[in-house]
Amino acid sequence: MTGKVKKVLLSSGISICLIILTAIALLAWYERTGRLRALIERRASDYTGVEIQMGAIHFSWPPAVDIEGFAVSTVEDEGAPLLTCQTLKLKSSLRNVLQRRLVSAELIAPKIDISSDAQGRLNLPELNKKSQSDTSFSAGTVRIVNGELNIDVPQAKVRLQGVHATFGKPAFSLGSENVLNLHVGQADISLTRKDADSIPIGLKSMESKFVFYQKPAATEVEADIYVSTTAQIPQVLLLSNVPMNLALAFDYTPQRDALENALLTLSMPSLSPIRVYGAIADVMSGNPSLNLSLSFEAPQVADLLEYTELFQRPIYKEVTALGALTVDGELKGYMNDVRIALRTRMKDGSFHWRRIRLEDINGEVPIVKTTKSIAVGPGAIDAGKGSISLRDASVELSGMHASLSADESHVSLDALSMNVSDIGKASMKGSYEYRTGELTGSVRMSDIPAGDALGFLSENVSRLPDNLSVAGTLTSECDYHAKLVPRLKHVSAHYDVALKDGEISLGEFISAAGLMARVKGYAESDAPDRKWKVDADGTAGNFEILVDTFYQSFAEAEFPFSLSGAYDIQTKRFEDANIALNLNGMGELSARGSAQFAPDRDISMQFRADNVDLEQTFKQVGQQVLSEFSSLFREAEMGGTATVAAAVQLRAENWTAGGVLDIDKGRLALREDVLSFNSLSAHMPFNVQSSRYASNAPVAFTDKDYGRIMLADLRMGPVRVPDLTLRAALKENALRVQRPPPINLFGGKLALGEFRGENMLGVHARIETSLAAEAVDIYEVCREFSLPKVTGNLNARFPAVTLTVDSLASEGAARVNAFGGSIDISSFGVEKPLSPVRTFKADLVFREIDLSEVTAALNFGAISGIMEGTLTGFELSQGQPAAFIADFGTVPRKGVSQRINFDAVQNITILGTGQGFQASIGRGLASFFEEFRYDKMGFYCTLKNDNFRMRGKVVQGGTEYFVKGVVLGPSINVINRNPGQTVSFKSMLERVNRVKKKQADGK
């Protein structure tokens, strides 16, 4: 090389270096003065149509530019910039610069904020035509490091953090495809709903790859996205950390701003791939138009529940479900007003949660969702069988068919029908309002066996007696209303229950058949699992009742009743109870107070019986019951009106009752004039208690404890009392009746002492009093009772008379002055005085009895003489002697003859031997002598269990005489030929009566 050339090259190099240094200096001067930055911002803004701002700009070699504080905003937006970036790094090479290409563009910590204005327009810029048509510039590979994206639009709020992305052509690619590799560390999405809480969705570890194929008419996009949730998604109810994989493919046509041939496949555990396919138009408009279809299937619902957050909550943890779930549908319309139509189908499903079990579930339910509304159904669900467990019982269900629907305001069970085992058919419908939480509907049940319903109540509400059984058919209707905010708070129901052909039995002694009943009422509760208020009215009737031997038919009767109060399910307590029962003409019963039935009975009630018609009550109930105790009531009559008011306390087995009994215009008439009165007026306070807890301490009575009983025209057999007023008290099971005034009785006087009763309601009840009679005319007594006419009088004094359930005992004696002598009566008593087969007992002593008066009165023949003796252990039952020991004998008295005629001899012979004289011999003697003289007459006899034995008291030479004749004159001996012989007392009396009849007939 010549020196000249070298000089030229040197000078050229120096010139170039000077130019470069001058350019660098000039560039540095421009950069320092900000003119370069302003030039670049202006030229970039002109090129892109957006506002671009830069901070510091740093140049390096190979050609590279680092821009700090890079920001992009739209011309119209005066608020926050659309894009801010901590550092923008642009790298190239000298050749790429000359070819208008960048090797790479890297955004460090970029932040993009996308929002919409009041009209819904996004703050995204529209590139000017120059930038859109200029395809000679290439950005190379674009990288984003630790970016952030925020989107705030009416439908949603999205925030992506930790965004790392690479976009560009893949290595060794000769085609037109570009690849976007995107990683998002955390995504927080909030879907907003009008007038409702937002729906938060959390995603993490989003890994995705997008492949873009640039074609002349469109851009094809394929994507593969892997993501897992980080938070609960209430709309879908997914658990955290549920992995999801999305495969996405579509064609984007810029000319139409549309996604076509779009296919999104979402894969997640327990579901077949969820496929969404179709087209989206107006993608960049901010309100794209959707025309998509979707479908997916859960082959086994049980697996799906494992990933569903709702069923992992403690309350639903026990839910098990089986079956296949299929969903298909479509999404159409603009994004701001999209219409989602789904069809869900269940096949061969089952469900079990707590006490509810359903099997063989099949159904189909359509769902339509828009931005303004949601409509579910009408759809149908069938279940072949199921059960509901209640305590120890299980209610089996079958043949269930349900029709349901819902919208944005409520869900409705349009119809539900089923068969309930051992109960009957059931149907129901209902509706639930979301906003108010109100639940309304109705339930109908028919063909319910009453016995099964009773078993349900006994096992689940309150234990009923084990020996109580019920039969018949029930029909039930119920309209209900409830408040569910957020749990069941208030429930009310109107119900109507009817019983047909009912039968009720309690043990072996109480039963009712043919019962017809109907109850209508209202129930409500603010705590359905604890306390209910009830108000019911109804009628019962058309039944026959049997209580032990009591029977009555109420086939034509109706008994209206009502019930109200508050029932506590947990304590089994009925508070503020009001009960009323109309007895169909017999009166009205009512009660109010509280009652607890378990675990221990605790009842505190005020009872009333008003306008009790004693005549009707006696005819329909009392007459038959009382006739079991005495036949006197079979033809009895009773009348008047009664009222009872009482306070009753019952705790466990201990009870007390206190109140007042009032009777007005009472009347009673027993047959045969045993007892009657034409007027009874009573005001009787009382206080009684359970006998097992009654105290043995003496009861103190005061004036206020006594009531008044006024009787008019009282008749007790022969006793006539025009007016009688008694003052009586019943307190703590003790009875007091103050001494009544003396009573005129058969020409004499009868005086009763104070009645003192103790333990009146117990098995050891006793009443003590005293009795005295003076100058009672025996003749009047005999005439009144149609007895043989006897003259005389009766005087008695019994200072102590004691009456118990088993006996009547007395202390003292009575004397009858009759038959020329006297009869002293002592040890008088009655065994089982309240029984129809009562037995009277007494000991009698006979003194100076004139036999002529006795035989004349008794038509026993004719005997004269004086007799004395005793009759001990005498018992009289059902009008006949049942037992005694008799010891009688004559005593000689000066001036009194001792004679006997043939008829008396005949009767004595029958008594002693059971046989009379032979007729021919007897009548032959009687033809010669009318009477015979005797020296002595006496006998000793016993009676027990119808075995009668009679022995003569005169024994001479080994011969036993009933009658021993005299030596001279007409005389006769009556000899006991069979000493010790026992005969039937009943048969013997029959023979005596036959003989007396023949004698009366003159035979």
Secondary structure, DSSP 8 states (H G I E B T S, - for coil): --HHHHHHHHHHHHHHHHHHHHHHHHHHHHHHHTHHHHHHHHHHHHHHSSEEE---EEEETTTEEEEEEEEEE-SS--SS-SEEEEEEEEE--HHHHHTTB-SEEEEEEEEEEEEB-TT--B------HHHHH--S-B--EEEEEEEEEEEEETTEEEEEEEEEEEEE--TT--SSEEEEEEEEEEEEEEEEETTEEEEEEEEEEEEEEEEEEE-SS-EEEEEEEEEEE-S-BTTTTB-TT-EEEEEEEEEEETTTTEEEEEEEEEE-TTS--EEEEEEEE-GGGSS-EEEEEEEEEES-HHHHHTTBGGGGSGGGTT-EEEEEEEEEEEEEEEGGG-EEEEEEEEEEEEEEETTEEEEEEEEEEEEEE-SS-EEEEEEEEEEEEEEEEETTEEEEEEEEEEEEEEESSEEEEEEEEEEETTTEEEEEEEEEETTT-EEEEEEEEEEEEHHHHHHHHHHHT----TTEEEEEEEEEEEEEEEEESSSEEEEEEEEEEEEEEEEEEETTTEEEEEEEEEEEEEEEEEETTTEEEEEEEEEEEEEEEEETTEEEEEEEEEEEEEEEEEEETTTTEEEEEEEEEE-TTS-EEEEEEEEE-SSS-EEEEEEEEEEEEHHHHIIIIIHHHHHTT-GGGTT-EEEEEEEEEEEEEEETTEEEEEEEEEEEEEEEE-GGGSSEEEEEEEEEEEEEE-GGG---S-----GGG-EEEEEEEEEETTEEEEEEEEEEEEETTEEEE-----EEETTEEEEE--EEEESTTSTT-EEEEEEEEEEEEHHHHHHHTT-----EEEEEEEEEEEEESSEEEEEEEEEEEETTEEEEEEEEEEESTTSTT-EEEEEEEEEEEEHHHHHHHHT---B-SEEEEEEEEEEEETTEEEEEEEEEEEE--TT---EEEHHHHHHHHHHHHS----HHHHHHHHHH-SEEEEEEEEEEEEEETTEEEEEESEEETTEEEEEEE-SSSSB--EE-SSTT-EEEHHHHHHHHHHHHHHHHHT-
